[in-house]
């Protein structure tokens, strides 16, 4: 049970330690420069005062002894005493090759220059500064190490949180596996049906797929599209995309089944104009009842929840998956758009996980208590000017959508069907 983002926190601590050491060296260097400047000014002034009586006439022995005495200071690298003609009278110091800062002062007697003094003070290197500050650096390292240990202890999840996360991951894997099994079973049934001889009787479908466009001015259309700003969907092999589209279609079919049952509507009235593919899916309904609009919006809401679960799970497994967006619309007479065209155009204005609607005033009254609506930002047409985005749901609608999502993810009906057929086969 490791703490989250340990590597990132360790990187921040390393950067913090390096920055702290750099600032410490910078501050120490600045302080040493100021001290060296003050020391140089004082030493040259004092040396000039002490040697003034020995410069004229020049007493080289006394000057040499005087220079050697000043050279015993560990900060002094080299000392030279010169006469007025720049001739060296005395030198001292053993660090002639050491780099440092040179301080020069003239010796004046009765406002006449009788000589000069040069003192070179040692300029410590970065290595010498680090050696003198080793204790501070060590304390800083210990403090950063303690911060690392404290983060690991504080941020580490508790056993209950760790077990809850494991259980949640196991549940998601189980749910996705059930849906995958259901998809494989449906493909197997389709293959068996194609291999059997055709009969006049046609199997019933829970949704009527059709390619006809619904032109009724009172019709409603739900358009679901993939949000794909990087155009990944056109670069994916069909062997990868088709199973994903089929799984999305299973989600949509299940959402229609549960929503129409809950709102006591005939699912035969919900026409599947376009099954899931690269362009998404389209559902229309022409029969207008009081709760038809609520049912169609709930279908879109439940599918969005399912799509988000599928997106998170497939992203963890590094499989191809896209987020979705959807819109519900009626016909827009001012723009000569039927419901299908209007919903397609409205969906293009959305990003991932967003849902919008364009409805009449009467239809908005039926959903006003359930959904929180906000105006579309930056409208550019009659459609977007009178359209709304869904910003939330009340607690009852949210609980209903979550319950339907959970029921679909459990896959009870499909899973039990697979088990019954397996028992009959055995």
C-alpha positions in Angstrom: 0.0 0.0 0.0 2.2 2.8 -1.3 1.4 6.5 -1.0 0.0 8.0 -4.2 2.5 9.8 -6.5 5.6 8.9 -4.5 7.8 9.5 -7.5 6.5 13.0 -8.1 6.9 13.9 -4.4 10.4 12.5 -4.4 11.3 14.6 -7.4 9.9 17.7 -5.7 12.0 17.0 -2.6 15.2 16.6 -4.7 14.5 19.9 -6.5 13.8 21.5 -3.1 17.1 20.2 -1.6 19.1 21.3 -4.7 17.5 24.8 -4.6 18.1 25.1 -0.9 21.8 24.2 -1.3 22.2 26.6 -4.2 20.6 29.5 -2.3 22.8 28.7 0.8 26.0 28.8 -1.3 24.8 32.0 -3.0 24.1 33.7 0.3 27.5 32.5 1.8 29.4 33.7 -1.3 27.7 37.2 -1.0 28.5 37.4 2.7 32.1 36.4 2.2 32.5 39.0 -0.6 31.3 41.7 1.7 33.6 40.6 4.5 36.6 40.3 2.2 36.0 43.9 0.9 35.9 45.3 4.5 38.9 43.2 5.6 40.9 44.3 2.5 40.2 48.0 3.1 41.1 47.7 6.8 44.3 45.7 6.3 45.7 48.0 3.5 45.0 51.1 5.6 46.7 49.5 8.7 49.7 48.3 6.6 50.2 51.7 5.1 50.1 53.3 8.5 52.6 50.8 9.9 55.1 50.9 7.0 55.0 54.7 6.3 58.0 55.5 8.4 60.1 52.7 6.8 59.4 53.7 3.2 61.5 56.9 3.0 64.3 56.1 3.3 63.4 52.5 2.4 64.2 49.9 5.1 63.6 46.6 3.3 64.4 44.5 6.3 61.8 46.2 8.5 59.3 46.2 5.6 59.9 42.4 5.0 59.3 41.7 8.7 56.1 43.8 8.6 54.8 42.1 5.5 55.5 38.6 6.9 53.6 39.5 10.1 50.5 40.5 8.0 50.9 37.4 5.8 50.3 35.1 8.8 46.6 35.9 8.4 45.0 32.8 6.6 42.9 35.2 4.4 46.0 36.8 2.9 47.4 35.2 -0.2 50.1 37.6 -1.2 51.5 41.0 0.0 53.7 43.5 -1.9 55.2 46.7 -0.7 56.4 49.1 -3.5 58.2 52.4 -3.5 57.0 55.5 -5.5 58.8 54.1 -8.6 56.8 50.8 -8.5 59.9 48.9 -7.4 59.2 46.0 -5.0 60.7 46.6 -1.6 59.2 43.6 0.2 56.9 40.6 -0.4 55.2 38.0 1.7 52.8 35.1 1.4 53.0 31.6 0.0 49.9 31.5 -2.1 51.0 33.5 -5.1 49.1 31.2 -7.5 45.8 31.5 -5.6 43.1 33.6 -7.2 41.8 36.4 -5.1 40.9 40.0 -4.9 43.7 42.6 -4.9 43.4 45.7 -2.7 45.8 48.6 -3.3 46.4 51.7 -1.3 49.0 54.5 -1.7 51.3 55.6 1.1 51.3 59.4 1.4 53.7 61.5 3.5 53.0 65.3 3.5 50.7 64.7 0.5 53.5 63.1 -1.4 53.3 59.5 -2.6 56.2 57.6 -1.1 55.0 54.1 -2.0 52.1 51.7 -2.2 50.8 48.5 -0.7 49.1 45.6 -2.5 47.3 42.9 -0.5 45.7 39.9 -2.3 43.0 38.2 -0.2 42.0 34.6 -0.9 38.7 34.1 -2.8 37.3 30.7 -1.6 36.1 28.2 -4.2 32.6 26.6 -4.3 34.2 23.4 -3.0 35.6 25.2 0.0 32.3 26.9 0.7 30.5 23.5 0.6 33.2 22.0 3.0 32.6 24.8 5.5 28.8 24.4 5.2 28.7 20.6 5.4 26.7 20.6 8.6 24.0 22.8 7.2 23.8 20.7 4.1 23.6 17.5 6.1 20.8 19.0 8.3 18.9 20.0 5.2 19.3 16.6 3.7 18.0 15.0 6.9 15.0 17.4 7.0 14.1 16.5 3.4 14.4 12.8 4.2 12.1 13.2 7.1 9.6 14.9 4.9 9.7 12.0 2.5 9.1 9.5 5.3 6.3 11.6 6.7 4.6 11.8 3.3 4.8 8.0 2.9 3.3 7.6 6.4 0.6 10.2 6.1 -0.5 9.8 2.5 -0.5 6.0 2.5 -4.1 4.8 2.2 -5.6 2.9 5.1 -6.3 -0.8 4.9 -10.0 -0.2 4.4 -9.4 2.3 1.6 -7.0 -0.1 -0.1 -9.4 -3.0 0.2 -12.2 -0.7 -1.1 -10.2 0.2 -4.1 -9.3 -3.4 -4.8 -12.9 -4.4 -4.5 -14.0 -1.6 -6.8 -11.4 -2.6 -9.5 -12.5 -6.2 -9.2 -16.1 -5.3 -9.5 -15.4 -3.2 -12.6 -13.4 -6.0 -14.2 -16.2 -8.4 -13.5 -18.8 -6.1 -15.0 -16.8 -5.5 -18.1 -16.2 -9.3 -18.4 -19.9 -9.9 -18.2 -20.6 -7.4 -20.9 -17.8 -8.9 -23.1 -19.3 -12.3 -22.6 -22.7 -11.0 -23.5 -21.2 -9.5 -26.7 -19.5 -12.7 -27.6 -22.7 -14.6 -27.0 -24.7 -12.2 -29.2 -22.1 -12.6 -32.0 -22.3 -16.4 -31.6 -26.1 -16.3 -31.8 -25.9 -14.1 -34.9 -23.5 -16.5 -36.6 -25.8 -19.4 -35.8 -28.8 -17.6 -37.1 -27.0 -16.8 -40.4 -26.0 -20.4 -40.8 -29.6 -21.7 -40.3 -32.0 -21.9 -43.3 -34.1 -18.8 -43.6 -37.8 -19.0 -42.6 -40.6 -16.6 -43.3 -40.8 -15.8 -39.6 -38.5 -12.9 -38.7 -37.0 -12.6 -35.2 -38.3 -9.8 -33.1 -36.0 -7.0 -32.3 -36.2 -4.8 -29.2 -35.5 -1.8 -31.3 -36.5 -1.2 -34.9 -33.4 -0.3 -37.0 -34.2 1.8 -40.0 -32.4 4.1 -42.3 -35.5 6.3 -42.9 -35.3 9.9 -41.7 -38.1 11.1 -39.4 -39.5 14.3 -40.9 -42.5 14.7 -38.5 -42.2 18.2 -37.1 -43.2 16.8 -33.7 -40.6 14.1 -33.7 -37.7 14.0 -31.3 -34.2 12.7 -32.1 -31.4 11.6 -29.8 -28.0 11.8 -31.4 -24.9 10.3 -29.8 -21.5 11.0 -31.1 -17.9 10.2 -30.1 -15.7 13.1 -29.0 -12.6 12.5 -31.0 -10.6 15.8 -31.4 -7.5 13.8 -32.5 -9.4 11.8 -35.2 -8.3 8.5 -33.7 -11.4 6.7 -34.9 -10.3 6.8 -38.5 -6.9 5.2 -37.8 -8.2 2.2 -35.8 -8.4 -1.2 -37.4 -12.0 -2.5 -37.8 -11.1 -5.6 -35.8 -10.6 -3.3 -32.8 -13.4 -0.7 -33.5 -16.3 -3.0 -34.4 -16.3 -4.9 -31.0 -16.2 -1.6 -29.3 -19.1 -0.3 -31.4 -21.1 -3.4 -30.7 -20.6 -3.0 -27.0 -21.8 0.6 -27.2 -24.8 -0.7 -29.0 -25.6 -3.2 -26.3 -25.4 -0.4 -23.8 -27.8 1.7 -25.8 -30.2 -1.1 -26.3 -30.2 -1.9 -22.6 -30.8 1.8 -21.8 -33.8 1.9 -24.1 -35.3 -1.2 -22.6 -35.0 0.0 -19.0 -36.1 3.6 -19.7 -39.1 2.7 -21.8 -40.2 0.1 -19.1 -39.8 2.7 -16.3 -41.8 5.4 -18.2 -44.3 2.8 -19.4 -43.8 3.6 -23.1 -43.8 1.3 -26.1 -40.2 0.6 -27.1 -41.4 -0.1 -30.6 -42.0 3.7 -31.0 -38.2 4.3 -30.5 -36.7 3.9 -33.9 -33.0 3.2 -34.3 -32.2 5.2 -37.4 -28.4 4.6 -37.1 -26.6 1.9 -35.2 -23.3 2.7 -33.5 -20.4 3.3 -35.9 -17.9 6.0 -36.6 -20.6 8.6 -36.8 -22.2 7.5 -33.5 -25.9 6.5 -33.2 -29.3 8.1 -33.8 -32.7 7.3 -32.2 -36.0 9.0 -33.1 -39.4 8.9 -31.6 -42.5 10.3 -33.3 -45.2 9.4 -30.7 -45.5 12.3 -28.4 -46.7 11.5 -24.8 -46.2 13.6 -21.7 -43.2 11.5 -20.6 -41.6 10.8 -24.0 -39.2 13.7 -23.7 -38.2 12.6 -20.2 -37.6 9.0 -21.4 -35.4 10.1 -24.3 -33.3 12.4 -22.1 -33.0 9.6 -19.5 -31.8 7.2 -22.3 -29.0 9.7 -23.2 -28.1 10.3 -19.5 -27.9 6.6 -18.7 -25.8 5.9 -21.8 -23.4 8.7 -20.8 -22.9 7.1 -17.4 -22.2 3.7 -19.0 -19.9 5.3 -21.6 -17.9 7.0 -18.8 -17.5 3.6 -16.9 -16.4 1.9 -20.2 -13.9 4.8 -20.9 -12.2 4.6 -17.5 -11.9 0.8 -17.6 -10.6 0.6 -21.2 -8.1 3.4 -20.5 -6.7 1.4 -17.6 -6.3 -1.6 -20.0 -4.8 0.7 -22.7 -7.5 -0.3 -25.2 -9.2 1.8 -27.8 -12.0 3.9 -26.3 -13.6 7.3 -26.8 -15.7 9.6 -24.7 -19.2 10.5 -26.0 -21.5 13.5 -26.2 -25.2 13.6 -27.1 -28.1 16.0 -27.9 -31.9 15.7 -28.0 -33.7 18.0 -30.5 -36.9 18.6 -32.2 -37.3 20.1 -35.7 -36.0 23.7 -36.2 -38.5 25.3 -38.5 -36.6 28.6 -38.8 -33.5 26.7 -40.1 -35.5 24.1 -42.1 -33.9 21.3 -40.1 -35.8 18.2 -39.1 -35.1 16.6 -35.7 -32.3 14.3 -37.0 -30.4 17.2 -38.7 -30.9 19.5 -35.7 -29.6 16.9 -33.1 -26.6 16.1 -35.3 -25.7 19.8 -35.7 -26.3 20.5 -32.0 -24.0 17.6 -30.9 -21.1 19.1 -32.8 -21.1 22.1 -30.4 -20.4 19.9 -27.4 -17.3 18.3 -25.9 -16.9 15.1 -24.0 -19.6 14.1 -21.4 -21.8 17.1 -22.3 -25.5 16.8 -23.2 -27.7 19.5 -24.8 -31.3 19.8 -25.9 -33.4 21.9 -28.2 -37.1 21.6 -27.3 -40.4 23.5 -27.5 -41.7 25.4 -24.5 -44.3 22.7 -23.9 -41.6 20.0 -23.8 -39.4 22.1 -21.6 -42.2 22.2 -19.0 -42.2 18.4 -18.7 -38.5 18.2 -17.9 -38.0 21.5 -15.9 -38.3 19.8 -12.5 -35.9 17.1 -13.3 -33.0 18.8 -15.1 -30.9 21.9 -14.4 -30.4 23.7 -17.7 -28.0 26.5 -18.7 -27.9 28.4 -21.9 -25.4 27.4 -24.7 -22.3 29.5 -24.6 -21.4 31.7 -27.6 -24.6 31.0 -29.7 -24.1 31.4 -33.5 -27.5 30.3 -34.9 -31.2 30.0 -34.0 -30.5 26.4 -32.9 -27.8 27.2 -30.4 -29.5 30.4 -29.3 -32.5 28.6 -28.0 -30.7 25.4 -27.0 -29.7 24.5 -23.4 -27.0 22.3 -21.9 -27.8 19.9 -19.0 -25.9 21.0 -16.0 -27.3 18.6 -13.5 -30.3 16.5 -12.3 -32.4 16.5 -9.2 -31.7 13.7 -6.7 -34.6 11.5 -7.9 -33.6 11.5 -11.5 -29.9 11.1 -10.6 -30.7 8.1 -8.4 -32.8 6.6 -11.2 -30.0 7.0 -13.8 -27.4 5.5 -11.4 -29.8 2.6 -10.6 -30.3 1.9 -14.3 -26.6 2.1 -15.0 -25.9 -0.4 -12.2 -28.5 -2.8 -13.5 -27.0 -2.7 -17.0 -23.5 -3.2 -15.7 -24.5 -6.2 -13.7 -25.9 -7.8 -16.8 -28.2 -10.0 -14.9 -30.5 -10.9 -17.7 -27.9 -11.6 -20.3 -25.7 -13.5 -17.8 -28.5 -15.7 -16.7 -29.5 -16.4 -20.3 -25.9 -17.5 -21.0 -26.0 -19.8 -17.9 -29.4 -21.3 -18.9 -28.2 -22.1 -22.4 -25.0 -23.6 -21.0 -27.1 -25.8 -18.7 -29.3 -26.9 -21.6 -26.3 -27.7 -23.7 -24.8 -29.9 -20.9 
